[in-house]
Amino acid sequence: MALSVNNVSKSFGDKQVLKGISFSCESGKALGLLGRNGAGKTTMIRIIMGVFNADNGNVTLDGVPMNTSNVKIGYLPEERGLYPKKKIMEQLVYFAALQGIERQTAISNADKLFKKLQIEEYKNVRLDTLSKGNQQKVQLIATLIANPDIVILDEPFSGLDPVNASLLKDIVKDLIADGKLVLFSSHQMNYIEEFCDDILILNGGQIVLSGNIKNIKRGYARNIIEIKSEKPQNITDALSNDTLAFIKRVAFEGNTIFVTLTDENEKNRLLEALSTLGNQIDEIKVKEPTLNEIFVQFTEGQI
Amino acid sequence: MKQFLAVFKFEYLNFIKNKIFIFLTAAIAVIIAVIAFYPRFSSSTDISLNFGKQETPSLLVMDKANVIGLEEIIKSTLKDIDITFTTDGDENSAKLSVENKEYSSAVVITSPLEYTYIVENLGLYDTTEQNIGNILLSHYKTIELQKYGLSMEEIVDFSTLTVKANSVIVGQDQAQNFMHAYILMMVLYITVLVYGQIVAQNVANEKSSRAMELLITSADPKNLIFGKVLGTGFAGLTQMAIILVWGILCVAINKDYLIDSNMFSMFTGFSASMIIYTIVFFLLGFLLYAFLLGAMGSMASKLEDVGTLTMPVMIFLIIGFVVTISFMSSGNIDSGLIKILSYFPFTSPMAMFARISMGTATTIQAIISIVILIISIVGVGYLAVAIYRIGILMYGKPPKFNEIVRALKKK
């Protein structure tokens, strides 16, 4: 299925939180939803889930306006929330029942997830007796217990140790492989790059950047070359020659030399200039911006 | 509907399984059992709740007037009191002996019709003073009448004359109903207060633990608040039913022992219609208040805010209770103000209930009041859902009244 958000606006009082947001994503893919705190991500998610109505615009599923009672959505809220004083299985069954899942189905779904997340021994204890990481796993079970078609994960990795994080990574990869539509919001860019082909960056209630991560990166100027070497000084000296007019600037930091070319099509001439130094070079590549740098570039200084 | 039932069941079972709920119900059941079974195992048919051993009071009678035959008559009348009779001493020495706790109290008779009663602390139920007065008066009358040549028998016949009174109550017996109405009013007030407050607290709890984040995205707010209010209300009814059945059972088992007891009439003889009215007014009163209290609870971010937010609603309940009780006590249950209050939905569960059980409210009046109440509940229910929708996603300091109104208008 394809989820499409069309020109959605939303205000609270005098404050316009969303200003004409449009994007779409489809089953079997994960869309990374990025934005600084207060950029409007949670509001966007709540509109998709039907908690708020949009002032303008709409949300459609396969072309028809979405009716949240006809489609199962699993939501992992950023502010974790379950009943701390209640037995875990009991409340999971309740949350499943709210989504129309029978008790037996809920229990067998939950059992599988307990096993997958390796917390089977905690099924029948009170939630507040668990560690933060384990509570988070329970929260994830609550998200997935109804076997939803759309999964919205808001900061799923915060507070998890590396072992648990990789456990969760596998689950997210399984979800995508199973053809779920995944909306993924996080400030940890490495996870976004790992799961999402597409991203969108919200800032000040508007989309400031959206599209395929690879394409976005390729869209940046490719005239900075990164060279790694054990002897950066030698290479820097060799390239700091006025006869090499195609080189704008050479600088190094640690073992990495950054060479700025006047044009990205001058790479051949750079390689020629380096031909005698080949033995000293460990690695040479075009410098691409990291997602972090892109994010900061688009959201810095304004919300 | 399925969703509503899921919420209803969850909230209801929450209560029934709650340890405090079970403990409270058991505690009330035990108290009822103690009251009902006490006469069976005690010699007295009346329950006088005396804690600790009570000593026989002692009384010093100092007769300075030398009344003839007084010693015998006092000793034979006040059998429960340890009496010391003397003609020596004066008021000061009597005072001193009471202060030194030689006697519980002392009476100094200065003339046949005058005496001073000396006691350290005057108890609420201390009738010694009146008794002494009565004895002195009748003894004086007897002596004086004898002077006119009347025989002792004739005097006794005269002084024990009584008027035989027969009263036929055509309408309601307010005196008999007062106790019943009072008890049921208390039950109504306390249950609405307690259960209503619990609804508000549970909503605030869900918000502060952020369970609301998941609830609101999984279920319609309408189902959430309706399920919660009705689930809690039925838990209340369950508790009342358990206690009622237990009470009837206890009384039935001990019927023979209880029949002469003062307590018996207090806790038995509730008519079936009274019980039905209690249930109807509890349910309706509870629904009205619980919807509003639930809505108020939804605006609290912390549990501490619940009290402040629910206060304006609680005030109605408290005023309704206090005014109704004071009208009941005055016996003037059909006057203007209470009539108005018995149709005003926030006070009618108590005011109309009191009028039905004590006053002369007709069935038609009761039905009108109930219909007004039901219409109000529907209105308040819708209002509560609207407030709840706004409240549950609002964090930070509780909103002011005009902010709520503005937000509601926008909807």
Contacts between the chains, C-beta under 8 A, distances in Angstrom:
chain1	res1	chain2	res2	distance
A	46	B	217	7.6
A	46	B	393	7.8
A	49	B	217	4.8
A	51	B	216	5.6
A	51	B	217	6.0
A	51	B	393	7.2
A	73	B	217	7.2
A	75	B	213	7.9
A	75	B	214	6.9
A	75	B	217	4.8
A	75	B	218	7.9
A	77	B	210	7.0
A	77	B	213	4.0
A	77	B	214	6.5
A	77	B	217	7.6
A	79	B	210	4.7
A	79	B	213	5.7
A	80	B	210	6.5
A	81	B	209	6.1
A	81	B	210	2.9
A	81	B	211	4.7
A	81	B	212	6.4
A	81	B	213	4.2
A	81	B	214	5.5
A	82	B	209	7.4
A	82	B	211	5.5
A	82	B	214	6.8
A	83	B	206	7.6
A	83	B	209	6.4
A	83	B	211	5.1
A	84	B	209	5.5
A	94	B	6	6.9
A	94	B	10	4.9
A	95	B	214	6.1
A	95	B	215	7.9
A	95	B	218	5.9
A	97	B	3	8.0
A	97	B	6	3.9
A	97	B	10	7.6
A	98	B	3	5.8
A	98	B	6	5.6
A	98	B	7	7.2
A	98	B	215	7.2
A	98	B	218	4.2
A	98	B	219	4.3
A	99	B	218	5.3
A	100	B	2	6.1
A	100	B	3	7.3
A	142	B	214	6.3
